[in-house]
């Protein structure tokens, strides 16, 4: 049975979360603070840790950093949806936490009960990623781009034919996404020729801070698509959390715009909806779909349709995915043009979209 360590300084929240997870079939132990959690880890040996972000004494970020060094485990952060809570949560995801869920008020736990149970169940099968020194990460990733990826023979099923006008790269990502996006986007060159639209499953409070953080780390401009905006080469648009996003044409310009979330599936922003909206406006040879780590299957159906129509798709491989669900479903459907670990995706995209005279291999 899956064992979960619940860490929260509130006795009421420990009891309520513990009862919820126990009722769902998990074996639960609790800790009152970070120090208590670190002492329990080698004894209880949980499969998953739920960790409050804000605690007196050793806070959640300090505890998480110690866990990832001393006893690496899948960690789900429980965070308040405040500006400070969002920033702390993004830092936690960068440090190696698998996912974050909203911390409810004491009387409103039922509102996130299903989400919490599903997230903990998915985290039990996740591969926690330890944060590496950013400078070293960038050096190694860029070395791979300049070496292995660009020196490799061109994939005959991956070369994008010349087409007049701009295309778009469409990314679907969920659990484990922020650190994976950081790894990929920070390795893309400033002259990347197409815009990129990212559907990252995330609450609305988190996507703005995520875009600002990525913008600081990347050569590309990264913005939150909180309102309709024109697509430009080399710009990365992070879809606003809690809604869906579509491509539209207005005044002859290709734009990305947030739209109310659809009710067909539980994941938002929806990668399937993003891809299908793009396919209505652009020929498939001017679209590249990328499906990254995440639980569920969002994006797999639409990207399979894209590949069958003549577009190109990339699925993250199991070896690097925190949760293999979304890319695995794309692979099973036969919808992946190529399967790559996350550290090779930036190089593949750069080579795929390079002008013919600059392609190597």
N, C-alpha and C positions, 0 to 999 in steps of 0.2 A: 504493500500500500504506500501511496505517496505521503511523505512526511513534510510538514510545513512548520517553520518557526515564525511566529507572529511577534514582531518587535514594535511596541508602542508604549509611550509613557502613560497613556490614559488607561486606567483599569477597566473603564466601561468599554472602550474600543477594543481592548485585548479580548474581553469576554465576548463581545458581540461578533467580532471577526472570527474568533476561535469557534464559536457555536455555529456560525455560518459554514465555515470550512469543514468542521467535524460532521455537520449534517450532510455535506456533499460527499462524504466518504474519505476525507483526508485524516491522517493522524497529526494532531496539532500539539505543539508545545509553545509556550509564550515566554517572552523576555521583556523586562520593564525598561531597559535602556540599551545603549550600544555596548557597554562593557559587559552587561549580563549576557547579551547575544553572543559576543565573542567567546565567552566562557562556555556557553552551551553548545556552540558549533561542533567541536570535536567529540562531544559526549552524545548529543542527540543525532548528529549527522543528517540534517534535513536535506530533502531533495530540492526545496524551494524556501526562500526567506522572503517574507513581506516586511518591509522596513519603512517606518514613519520617517518623513524627511526632517521634521522639526521636533527635536527632543532636547531637554536640558542635559548639561554635561557633554557627553559625546554625541554630537548630532548625527543625523542620518548619513550625510556625505562622508564624514570621518569614519564612521562604522563601515560603510560600503567599501571605502578604499582599503581598509584593513581586511575585510572579508575577501576581496578580490586578490589580495597578496597572500594572505595566510591560509584561507580555506575557500577557494573559488567555488561559488554556488550561483545558480540562477536567482537573481534578486528582483522582486517586484516592488517598486517604490509606491508608497501611499502618500499622495501629495494634495495639499489644499490648492484650489484653483485661484491663486492670487498671483500678482506679478512676481513677488519674491519667490513664491512656491514654484512658479513655472521656470524661473531661472535656475533654481536649485535642482529641479527635476531634470532639466536638460543637462546640467553638469553631471548628475547621477547617471543618466543614460550614456554620457560620454565616458564615464569611469567604468562602465561595464554592466550596469543594471539592464535587465532584459526588457522591462516595460514599466509603465507607470499607470496607476489608476487614481481617479479622483477620491479624495478623502471626504466621506460624507459627514454630515452632522450626526450626533449620537442617535437621533431618532429617525434618520433617513437612510440607514444602511441598506434597506430593501431596494432602494433605487439603483444601487450598483451591484446588487448581490450576484446576478447572472454574469455581469462583466468580470467581477472579481474571481468567481469560480472558474470561468473559462480561461482567464488570464493565468491563474495559478496552474491550471491543468496544462496549458500550453508551455508555460515556463519550465515545468518538470521535464520536458523533452528538449529544452533549449540548450544551446552551447554558449555559456557566458563568454564574452570577449573582454579580455583585460585591456585597459587603455594603455597604449604605448606613448612614449614621448613624441609629441607632435612633430618636432623637427626631424626626428629620426624616421617617423612614419612617412613624411613627405619625401625625404631623401630616398628611401627605399622604393616607394611607389613610383617616383619619377624616374629612378634608375631602371625599373621594370619597363616603363613606357619607352624609354630611349633604347632599351636593349631588347629583351625577349619579345615584347609585343610587336615593335616595329620591324624587328628582324625576321619575324615569322613569315612563312609563305602566306600570301593572301588567300583567304577562304573563298572559294568560288561561289558559295551560297551566301556570302556576306557583303560583297562589294556593292555599294549603292550606285546605280547607274546615274549618269549625269541627267539632271532634270532642271528645267528653267524654274527659277523661283526658290523660295526658302521652304524647308521642311521643318519637322519638329521631332524631338525626342520625348517620349512619354514614359514616365516612371511610376510604377506602383510599388509601394513598400509599406510595411506595417511593423510588427514586433521586431525590435532590434534595429529599426531604421535609422535613427539619428547618427549613430556611430558609423554605420555603413555608408550613409550619404556623405558624411564628412570625409571618409576615406576616398570615395569616388570623386566627389566634386572638387576637393582640394588638389587633385592630380590632373584635372582638365586644364588645357592651355587657355590663355586669355583670348586667343583668336578663334575659339571654338565657334563654328560657323552657323549653328542652328540654335534656336531657343530650346529650353528644356522645361517641361511642366511636370511637377512632382505631386502625386497624390499619396501623401503620408497619412495613414490612419492616426489621428491625434485630436484631442479636444481643442476647441477654439483658443483657449488661453495659451497654448504651447506653440502654435505655428508661427506667430510673429517673432517671439524670442528665438525660435529655431532658425528662421530666415536671417535674422540679424547676426546670430553667431556664425552661421555658415558664410555669410557675406564677409565677415572679418577674416575668415580662414582661406577664402578662395580667390583665385585670379578672376573668376567670373563674377558678375553682379548677381546677387541672390536677393529676391524680394518675396514678400508674402502677397499673394493675389487676393487681397481683401476687397477689391473693387475691379470693375472691368478695366483691362489694360492691354495695350498693343504688344504683340510679341516682337522681340528684337533679337538679332543674332547674339549669341553669347550671354543671354540673360536666363537665369534659372528662376522660375516662378513656383513657389511653394503654395499649394492650394490651401486656402483658409480652412482650419479645422472645423468640424461640426457641420459642414456643408458639402455639396458636391461642386465640381468644376467642369466647365465645358469650353470648347473652342467655338468661336462664332466669327462671322464676318460683319463688320459694320463700316459703312463708308468705303468699302473696298479694302479694308485693312483686316488682317487676321488678328483676333484678340482672344484673350482668355478671360472668363468671367465666372464668379461664384454663382451658384444656383441652389435653391432649396434642396435638401437631401431627399433622394428618392426612397421609397419604402420597400423596394424589392429585396434589398439585402441590408444587413446590419452594419456594413463597413463604410465609413465616410472619412475623407473624400473618396469617392468610388473610382477606382482605376478603370473598371469596365466602362463606366459612363464617360470618362475622359477619352478613352481610346475610340469608342464608337462615335463620339462627337467629332473627333479629328478625322475619322474615316469618311465622314459625310462631306468634309470640306477639302481634303487633300488627297491626291492619288497615293496609293499604298507605298510606292517606291520612294515617296518623300516623307515616310514615317518610320521611326525606329521605336519599338517598344522594349522596355527593360523592366523585368519583374524580379524584385529583390525579396529579402527575408520577410516573413510574416506568416501568421496563422490564418487559416481559411483558404479561400481560392479566388479572392477578388483579383481581377485583371486577367486571369488565365483564359477565360472563355473569349473575351474580346481580342486578346493578343493572338490567340489561335486563329481567329477569323482574319486578323491582320496578316499573319504569315501566309495563310491559304490564298489571300488576295494578292500576294506579291510583296508584302512589306517584310521588314527584318525585325527579329526579336532576339532578346538576350535574356536568359534565365540564370540567376545566381546558383552556383553549385552547392551541393550539400556540405562540402568541406568547409565553406566559409559562412553559410547561412546560420544565423542565430536560431531561427525557426524555419524549417524547410518547406512549410505548407504551401505557400503561394507559388514559388518557382517550381516546386515538385509537381503541382497540378498542371502547370503549363507544359512541363516536360512530358507528363503522362498523356496529355492530349495530343502530343506531336506538334505543339505550337512553338517550340524553341528552335530558332535558327542555329543558335550556339549556346553552350552552357559553360560558364566561366566562374571562377572564384572572384570575390569582390575586388581583390587587389589588381585583377587584370581587366576589369570592365572599362575603366577610364581609357586605358591604352587602346582597347578594341574600338571604343567609340571614336577616339581621335583618329585612328587609322581609317575607320569606316567612312568618315566624313571629310577626310583630307582631299584637297584637289588632286586630280590625276597625276600631275607632275611631281607632287610631293609624297605620293604613296610609295612605300618601300616594300621590298620582299620579292 
